[in-house]
Amino acid sequence: MAEGAAPTLCVIDGRNRIAACQRAGVKPHTIMLKGDDQDAFIADANLERRDLTKGQKAMLIAVRFPEPNKGGRGKKQNSFDAKQFSVARISLARAVLAYCPEMVQPIIDGKMSLDDAYNEAQQRKRAGESNEERFNALDAAHPDLAQLVREQTLSLASAESEARERNEKHEHLIRSKALTISELATRIGLIDKAQGDLLVQAYRDRPEAFKTACLADDIDQWIGVFVNLKAKLTEGERE
């Protein structure tokens, strides 16, 4: 029995024996656990039972020893690792213990197979790794959104949606600017000497049609914009 937070006692092991004693009118002999590891006690008490499957025994060992035995010089092997248990099955059980702790007791009780629980554990592990990769990608491209995920202000899926929307807006802006430059280059390319002479004559004849106070000043402004743009574009090439 184990002493919990409440003043009542609970049975850790031996429910069937207690029931048999009650039917026989015999007072059962009990041992009080005080501060001992209840899971370890259950594992120790049940591992020698012959009616347990290999999956149940592997899970009991995993509960008793969650970490694999390291062995090596000067290190003492635990008693279960020294016995003839399947190391592979114990490894599966430890994976279930790590990723599906709610399935541990059903396995021990024989209500769930170790293999089925391990399949679920693998799926949860892969999902966790996938989420980590997604978060790292988000953090690299949009650290502000990643910070909101850390603070649990945004879910990872919502942050990814916001990131996609930002990327789409940025891509649209790039396409728009590229189109503007392309159209401008095409129009300027059409103004040869003859076309330039016609443009000057048209401006002199009807300056109001050009909707500008001074076309020459506008041209100076355009030249300034393109000179500045060229300087920025060639800045990296000179370094």
C-alpha positions in Angstrom: 0.0 0.0 0.0 1.1 3.6 -0.5 0.4 6.7 1.6 -0.8 9.5 -0.6 -1.6 13.2 0.0 -5.0 12.2 1.4 -5.2 10.4 4.7 -6.7 7.3 3.0 -4.7 4.3 1.8 -4.8 2.7 -1.6 -3.7 -0.8 -2.8 -0.6 -0.7 -5.1 -0.3 -4.5 -5.6 -2.2 -7.6 -4.6 -5.9 -6.7 -5.2 -6.8 -10.3 -6.1 -5.0 -11.7 -3.0 -6.8 -9.2 -0.8 -10.1 -10.3 -2.3 -9.3 -13.9 -1.7 -8.4 -13.2 1.9 -11.7 -11.4 2.4 -13.6 -14.4 1.0 -11.6 -16.7 3.2 -12.0 -14.5 6.2 -8.3 -14.2 6.6 -6.6 -10.9 7.5 -4.1 -10.1 4.7 -0.5 -9.2 5.5 0.4 -5.8 4.1 3.5 -3.7 3.7 3.3 0.1 3.9 5.3 2.0 1.3 6.6 5.3 2.6 8.3 7.4 0.1 9.3 4.4 -2.1 8.9 4.5 -5.8 5.4 2.9 -6.4 6.1 2.3 -10.1 9.3 0.5 -9.3 7.6 -1.6 -6.7 4.9 -2.7 -9.2 7.6 -3.6 -11.7 9.6 -5.6 -9.3 6.5 -7.4 -8.0 5.2 -8.3 -11.4 8.2 -9.1 -13.6 8.5 -12.7 -12.5 4.9 -13.5 -13.4 4.7 -16.1 -16.1 1.4 -15.0 -17.5 2.8 -11.6 -18.7 3.5 -11.1 -22.4 6.9 -9.9 -23.5 5.4 -6.5 -24.2 4.0 -6.2 -20.7 7.4 -7.2 -19.2 9.2 -4.8 -21.5 6.9 -2.0 -20.3 7.4 -2.9 -16.7 11.2 -2.7 -17.2 10.9 0.7 -19.0 8.9 2.0 -16.1 11.4 0.7 -13.6 14.4 1.9 -15.7 13.3 4.8 -18.0 16.9 5.4 -19.2 18.9 2.7 -21.1 21.6 1.0 -19.1 24.9 2.6 -20.1 27.2 -0.2 -18.7 30.9 0.3 -19.1 33.8 0.1 -16.7 33.0 0.9 -13.1 29.3 1.0 -13.8 26.9 -1.5 -12.3 24.3 -3.0 -14.5 20.8 -3.0 -13.3 19.2 -6.3 -12.4 16.7 -6.4 -15.3 19.2 -5.5 -18.0 21.3 -8.5 -16.9 18.4 -10.9 -17.4 17.4 -12.4 -20.8 14.9 -9.7 -21.8 14.6 -8.4 -25.4 16.5 -5.2 -25.6 14.6 -4.2 -28.7 11.2 -4.6 -26.9 12.5 -2.6 -24.0 13.5 0.1 -26.4 10.0 0.2 -27.9 8.6 0.4 -24.4 10.8 3.3 -23.5 9.6 5.2 -26.6 6.0 4.6 -25.5 6.9 5.9 -22.0 8.4 9.0 -23.5 5.7 9.9 -26.1 2.5 8.1 -24.9 2.7 8.0 -21.1 -1.1 7.5 -20.9 -0.7 4.2 -22.7 1.7 2.7 -20.2 -0.9 1.3 -17.8 -3.2 -0.2 -20.5 -0.1 -2.1 -21.8 0.8 -3.4 -18.3 -2.9 -4.3 -17.8 -2.9 -6.3 -21.1 -5.5 -4.0 -22.6 -3.2 -2.6 -25.3 -0.4 -4.2 -27.3 3.1 -2.7 -27.1 3.4 -2.6 -30.9 0.2 -0.5 -31.3 1.3 1.9 -28.7 4.8 2.1 -30.3 3.2 3.0 -33.6 1.4 5.9 -32.0 4.6 7.0 -30.2 6.5 7.0 -33.6 3.8 9.2 -35.1 3.9 11.7 -32.2 7.7 11.7 -32.4 7.7 12.5 -36.1 5.0 15.2 -35.6 7.2 16.8 -32.9 10.3 16.8 -35.1 8.2 18.2 -38.0 6.9 21.0 -35.8 10.5 21.8 -34.7 11.6 22.1 -38.3 8.7 24.3 -39.2 9.3 26.5 -36.2 13.0 26.8 -37.1 12.2 27.8 -40.7 9.7 30.4 -39.4 12.3 31.8 -36.9 14.8 32.2 -39.6 12.5 34.1 -42.0 10.2 35.9 -39.5 11.7 36.0 -36.0 8.9 38.3 -34.8 6.2 35.8 -35.6 8.4 33.0 -34.0 8.6 35.0 -30.8 4.7 35.2 -30.7 4.7 31.4 -31.0 7.1 31.1 -28.1 4.9 33.4 -26.1 1.9 31.3 -27.1 0.2 34.4 -28.5 0.0 32.7 -31.9 -0.2 29.1 -32.9 2.4 27.8 -35.2 -0.2 27.3 -38.0 -1.5 30.9 -37.6 2.1 32.2 -37.6 2.9 30.3 -40.8 -0.3 31.7 -42.4 0.7 35.2 -41.5 4.2 34.5 -42.9 2.8 33.3 -46.2 0.6 36.4 -46.5 3.7 38.6 -45.9 5.7 36.7 -48.5 2.9 37.0 -51.0 2.6 40.8 -50.5 6.4 41.1 -50.8 6.4 39.1 -54.0 3.5 41.2 -55.5 5.5 44.4 -54.6 8.6 43.0 -56.4 6.6 42.1 -59.5 4.9 45.5 -59.6 8.2 47.4 -59.3 9.8 45.2 -61.9 6.9 45.8 -64.3 7.2 49.5 -63.8 10.9 49.5 -64.6 10.3 47.3 -67.6 7.5 49.6 -69.0 9.6 52.7 -68.4 12.6 51.2 -70.2 10.4 50.3 -73.1 8.9 53.8 -73.4 12.3 55.6 -73.1 13.7 53.2 -75.7 11.2 54.4 -78.2 12.4 58.1 -77.9 15.1 58.3 -80.6 16.3 61.7 -82.0 13.3 62.1 -84.3 10.9 61.2 -81.5 12.7 63.5 -79.1 12.4 66.5 -81.6 8.7 65.8 -81.9 8.3 65.6 -78.1 10.0 69.0 -77.7 7.9 70.6 -80.4 4.7 69.2 -78.9 5.7 70.5 -75.4 6.3 74.0 -76.8 3.1 74.0 -78.7 0.8 72.8 -75.9 2.7 72.6 -72.6 -0.7 72.3 -70.7 -1.2 68.9 -72.2 1.8 67.6 -70.4 0.4 68.5 -67.0 3.7 69.8 -65.6 5.0 73.2 -64.6 8.4 72.6 -66.2 9.2 69.4 -68.2 13.0 70.2 -68.0 12.8 70.2 -64.2 10.9 67.0 -64.2 13.6 65.4 -66.4 16.3 66.6 -64.0 14.3 64.9 -61.2 14.0 61.7 -63.2 17.7 61.7 -64.0 18.4 62.2 -60.2 16.2 59.2 -59.4 18.0 57.0 -62.0 21.4 58.1 -61.0 20.7 57.2 -57.3 19.2 53.9 -58.4 22.3 53.1 -60.5 24.6 53.9 -57.6 22.7 51.5 -55.2 22.7 48.8 -57.9 26.5 49.0 -58.5 27.4 49.6 -54.8 27.7 45.9 -54.1 29.7 45.3 -57.3 32.5 47.8 -56.3 33.0 46.2 -52.8 
